[in-house]
C-alpha cells in the first residue's frame, strides 16, 4: 500500500532539505514539490499567482497522487503545500495511508536567518510572512495523522530519523 508523506512548514523550516533526504533513503520513492506544479502556470516572478491558479495546481496534484497510488508506488513524498491544504488532506485521502510531518521552528531569529540565507534554493525572502506562517502552524491543533517536528536547532538527519520511525511504526 502506498504511503503518502506530506512535508509541511513555513519557508525556512527545512522542508526541501528533509524531503530530498527522505527520497534518497526510501526505495522507489517519488518526490513532488508542489511549487514545481505551480511553476507550470506561473511566470518567473509568480506575479500571476491567484487562488484559481493554486486551486488548479492542487487539483493536478491530487490527480498525480491518485495515479501513483493506483500504480502501487511504495512512497510518494509531497512538500510545499499551503497549510490550508494540509488541514484538508484527510477529506481527500481518508481511506489512504498518509502522514503529515509539519516542521516548526521555535526561534524567530533562527527562522529569519534561514529565510535570508542566500544559499537557499528558494528565492523567498519574506521574513514576516515566514514568521506568520510558522506561528500559525505552531498554534493550531494538529490535523489527523499530523506530527509536528521541532526543527529549530536540529541537524536535518534528526528530523529524518523521526519521520522514518513514524513511517515504520505499526
N, C-alpha and C positions, 0 to 999 in steps of 0.2 A: 504494500500500500504506500502510495506517495506521501511523503512528509513535506508539507509546505511550511517554510520557515520565513517569517516576516521579521526583518530587522528595521526597527524604527528609532527615531530620536531626533533631537534638534540638530541643525547644522553644527558641525564640530564635535559631535558626540562620539564619533568613531564608526559610523555605520558602514562606510565604504571599506575601510581597513579590515574590520571584523568580517564583513560579508565575503571579501576576497579570500581571507584566511580559511573561513569555513568551507568555501567552494574548493580550495586546494586540498582540504583534508577529507571531505566526504566523497566517496567514489561515485562516479557517474552523476554528479550534481550539476544543476543549471543555475546560473545567477542572472537574475533580471533586475536591472536598475530601472526603476520607474521613470527616472529622468531621461533615460535613453528613449523610452517610448514617447515621451512628451516632445523630445527633440525632433521627431519626425514632423511635427506640426508647427514648431516654433522657429522664429528667426534667431540669430546668434545672441541677441541681447534679451530674448524672451519678452520683448515688448508687446507681442501679440498674445501673451498668455491671457486666458479667460476661464471662467467657470465652465463654459461649454467645451472648450478645448480640453480642460482637465477631465471633465466627465467622459468625453470620447476616448481619451487616452486610458482612463480607468476601465472602461468597457472593453477596450482592446486587451488590456492586461488580463482581465477575467477570462476572456476567450482563450488567450495563450495558456493560462494556468490550467484551464479545463482540458486543453489538448495534451499538456504534459501529464496530467492525471490519467486521462484516457489511455495514454501510451505507457503507463506504469513506470515513469521515471522515479527513481527512489527518493531523490531530494530536489526540491525546487526552492531556491532562496530568492526572496524579493526584498529590495530595500528602497528607501527614499519615498515611501508613501506619506501623504499628509496625514496628520493624526486623526482628522475627521474620518478618513477612510479606515484607519486601523480600528477605530471604535465600532465599525460596522462589518468587520470581517466575519464575525460569527453569523450574521444574517445570510451571508453568501456561501460560506463554507461550513455550515453547522454539521453536515454529515461527513466532512472530510477530516483528515488527520493534519491539523495545523497548529503552529506555535507562533506566538508573537513575543519577540525579545525587544524590549524598549530600553535603549541606552540613555541614561541620565547622567548629568554632571552636576554635582552639588557645590561647586565653587564657580561663581560667575567670572572671576578673574581667569581661571583655567579655561573656561569655555571661550572667553574673549580672546585669549592668546591663541587658541586653536583656530577660531574663525578668522583671525587676522594673519595667521601663518601663511606666508607667501608660497610655501612648498605644497600646500593643499591642492588636490586635483580640482576641487570646486572653485569657481570664481566668486562664490557667495562670501560677502564680507560684511553683512549687516549684523553687527553685534546685538543691537537692540532686538531685532526680530528673532535671532537665535536664542537670546535670553528669555524672551517672552514665551517662545515655543517650549523651551526646556522647563521653565517654571510651571507652565500649564500641564505638561506631562508628569512632572513630579507630583503635582497636587491632585490630579484626577485619580479616581478609583481605577484599579487595573481591570481590563476587559477579561472576558473568558479566555483562558489559555494564554494569558499575557504574563510575562515575567519581566519585572523591571530590574535592570542591572546597573549598579552604580559603577560608572566608568570614569570617575573623576581622576584618580591617580593611578589607575591600573595599567599594567602592561597589556596590550591587546590580547596576548595569549591567555591571560587570566579570564577575560570575558569569553574568549573562545572555549576554554575548558568548561566554564559554567554552562554555556549553551550546549555543548556536546553532552554533558552529563544529563541535562534536562531532556534532550532528544532521545536518550537511551534508557531513561527510567521506565519501569513497567507501567 
